[in-house]
């Protein structure tokens, strides 16, 4: 599979998808490639887990705010912004609806729309050197990519508001303490520890993995009795 924005390597049941540059990608092309890639991986019976990681490019996607403002001043509405929002909806929905666990792993900077992509994963892993910057709301745009749903579930309402409204940057230990990431790995043992974790995932029985992912996703929507029935 050859893409302009991704490098995908499949080995021993794990699909490792790395972001590649140079520069911030054009969002339409990024979405088309990501959609094609995820659908291919979903159909590939040899793939048991998907790892989305920063290769030579960080999780750094963003609106072209200047171009959006210029178009709006011409009286052409927010069609470009709406298209970007549809891209975010498609990408995070693909991740959520995948029956395979999607792990986002970073050693670098998470910012702008890339923060939404990272947070959409089922499991989020970071090295001790990673940083997390809230999407900039100074232009009047909401964070998007489901963050107003995801962050309160993980961090609580107050911390989510403080983080999003302040626009500040958290280091990896802070993000871990707030519940934003699920596992913190020392940068010196990054590859070894990440391989150990993914090796565990790819050896688990896949029907059980798929049902556990489904159950965890629905845990906030149903009562305890319903979840017991789902487990049975």
HELIX and SHEET records of a PDB file:
HELIX    1   1 UNK A   27  UNK A   43  1                                  17    
HELIX    2   2 UNK A   65  UNK A   73  1                                   9    
HELIX    3   3 UNK A   79  UNK A   97  1                                  19    
HELIX    4   4 UNK A  113  UNK A  119  1                                   7    
HELIX    5   5 UNK A  147  UNK A  155  1                                   9    
HELIX    6   6 UNK A  157  UNK A  166  1                                  10    
HELIX    7   7 UNK A  172  UNK A  177  1                                   6    
HELIX    8   8 UNK A  187  UNK A  189  5                                   3    
HELIX    9   9 UNK A  190  UNK A  203  1                                  14    
HELIX   10  10 UNK A  206  UNK A  218  1                                  13    
HELIX   11  11 UNK A  224  UNK A  231  1                                   8    
SHEET    1   A 6 UNK A   6  UNK A  11  0                                        
SHEET    2   A 6 UNK A  14  UNK A  19 -1                                        
SHEET    3   A 6 UNK A  49  UNK A  54  1                                        
SHEET    4   A 6 UNK A 101  UNK A 106  1                                        
SHEET    5   A 6 UNK A 123  UNK A 127  1                                        
SHEET    6   A 6 UNK A 183  UNK A 185  1                                        
SHEET    1   B 4 UNK A  59  UNK A  61  0                                        
SHEET    2   B 4 UNK A 109  UNK A 112  1                                        
SHEET    3   B 4 UNK A 131  UNK A 133  1                                        
SHEET    4   B 4 UNK A 169  UNK A 171 -1                                        
END                                                                             
